[in-house]
């Protein structure tokens, strides 16, 4: 199975689990453990700030930007607020990071936002190649929310065993 497809399946599975309250499922999946970690974020901060996730790993999520999803974008329903982010993960640790441990959950108020994949806008989700010690990766990420510009936006991100929580506004 191709690595990109596996990464997408893991990300969708994690988001499905998080919609059920973020409780740990009765499986041995590391995805479930990271989803729970995201619910109890260790680092808090704002957009465009490097957040220390521990173990030498840092994360920066750019401020959300409104965008118009392309014709073939997944998970977008006309009328939703579509926002994109640039995500940078820096691995300052001593071992490589498994990209399947990168989980991003978003919500606006009581509404969970859905991940948008949109090749027309260069949004392909989290990477699928391991992040070597001392390396950093950047990728575009997007969500669609039942919200309007200015509504609250909450983002939880887990990378490996570290996690962060960011609060802001829908663009």
C-alpha positions in Angstrom: 0.0 0.0 0.0 1.5 3.4 -0.8 2.8 5.5 2.1 0.6 8.6 1.2 -2.6 6.5 1.3 -1.6 4.9 4.6 -0.9 8.4 6.0 -4.3 9.7 4.9 -6.1 6.6 6.3 -4.3 7.1 9.7 -5.3 10.8 9.7 -8.9 10.2 8.8 -9.1 7.4 11.4 -7.7 9.6 14.1 -10.1 12.4 13.3 -13.0 10.0 13.3 -12.0 8.8 16.8 -11.6 12.3 18.1 -15.2 13.1 17.1 -16.3 10.5 19.6 -14.9 12.5 22.5 -11.2 11.7 22.1 -11.4 8.6 24.3 -8.8 5.9 23.9 -10.2 3.0 21.9 -9.7 -0.6 22.9 -7.0 -1.2 20.4 -3.2 -1.1 20.4 -3.1 1.7 17.8 -0.6 4.5 18.4 -3.0 6.8 16.5 -5.5 6.5 19.3 -2.9 7.3 21.9 -1.8 10.5 20.0 -5.4 11.6 19.6 -5.8 11.4 23.4 -2.5 13.3 23.8 -3.9 16.1 21.6 -6.9 16.4 23.8 -4.6 17.1 26.8 -2.1 19.4 25.1 1.2 20.1 26.8 2.2 23.2 24.9 -0.1 26.2 24.3 0.5 29.2 22.2 -0.6 31.1 19.1 -0.4 30.8 15.4 3.0 31.7 13.8 4.9 30.8 17.0 7.2 27.9 17.5 5.8 25.6 20.2 8.1 23.2 22.1 6.6 19.7 22.1 9.4 18.2 24.1 12.2 15.8 23.1 13.6 18.5 20.8 10.5 18.6 18.6 9.0 22.0 17.8 5.9 22.9 15.8 4.8 26.1 14.0 1.3 26.5 12.6 0.7 29.6 10.5 -2.3 31.8 11.0 -5.3 30.5 9.1 -6.0 31.9 5.7 -9.3 31.7 3.9 -9.2 30.0 0.5 -11.5 28.7 -2.2 -11.3 25.0 -2.5 -10.8 23.6 -6.0 -13.5 21.7 -7.9 -12.1 18.3 -6.8 -11.4 19.1 -3.1 -12.5 16.5 -0.6 -14.7 17.1 2.4 -15.7 20.6 1.5 -19.4 21.6 1.4 -20.3 24.9 -0.2 -21.0 27.5 2.5 -18.4 26.2 4.9 -15.4 28.4 5.9 -12.3 26.9 4.3 -9.0 27.7 6.0 -5.5 26.7 5.1 -2.4 26.6 7.3 1.3 26.0 6.8 2.6 23.5 9.3 6.3 23.1 10.1 7.7 20.3 12.3 11.3 20.5 13.4 12.9 17.3 14.7 15.7 18.5 17.0 15.6 15.1 18.7 18.0 12.2 18.3 15.7 9.7 16.5 13.5 10.0 13.4 9.9 10.9 13.7 7.2 8.7 12.2 4.9 11.0 10.2 1.9 8.9 11.0 2.1 10.4 14.5 1.2 13.9 13.2 -2.4 14.4 14.0 -4.3 17.7 13.6 -7.8 18.2 15.1 -9.8 21.4 14.6 -13.0 22.8 15.9 -15.0 26.0 15.7 -17.2 26.4 18.8 -19.1 23.1 19.2 -18.5 22.1 15.5 -15.7 19.8 14.5 -14.0 20.9 11.3 -13.1 18.4 8.6 -9.8 18.0 6.9 -9.7 19.2 3.3 -7.4 17.6 0.7 -7.1 19.8 -2.4 -4.5 19.1 -5.1 -5.5 22.2 -7.0 -4.3 24.3 -4.1 -1.3 22.1 -3.1 -2.9 20.7 0.0 -2.1 17.0 0.3 -2.1 16.6 4.1 0.7 15.4 6.4 3.9 14.0 4.9 4.5 10.3 4.6 8.3 10.1 4.8 10.0 9.9 8.1 11.5 13.1 9.6 15.1 12.5 10.3 16.8 13.7 13.5 17.9 17.3 12.9 15.6 17.8 9.9 12.4 19.8 9.5 9.4 19.4 7.2 6.7 21.8 6.1 3.3 21.1 4.5 0.0 22.7 3.8 -3.1 21.6 5.8 -6.7 22.8 5.3 -10.0 22.5 7.1 -13.6 23.2 6.4 -15.8 24.5 9.3 -19.4 25.2 9.8 -18.5 28.7 10.9 -17.9 32.2 9.6 -14.9 34.5 9.5 -14.1 35.7 13.1 -15.6 32.7 14.9 -13.4 30.9 17.4 -11.0 28.2 16.0 -9.3 25.7 18.2 -6.5 23.5 16.9 -4.9 20.5 18.6 -1.8 19.0 17.1 0.1 15.9 18.2 3.5 14.9 16.9 4.9 11.7 18.4 4.4 11.9 22.2 4.2 15.7 22.2 1.2 17.9 21.7 0.1 21.5 21.4 -3.1 23.5 21.6 -3.7 26.8 19.6 -6.7 29.1 19.8 -7.5 31.7 17.2 -10.1 32.8 14.8 -11.5 31.4 11.5 -10.2 33.5 8.6 
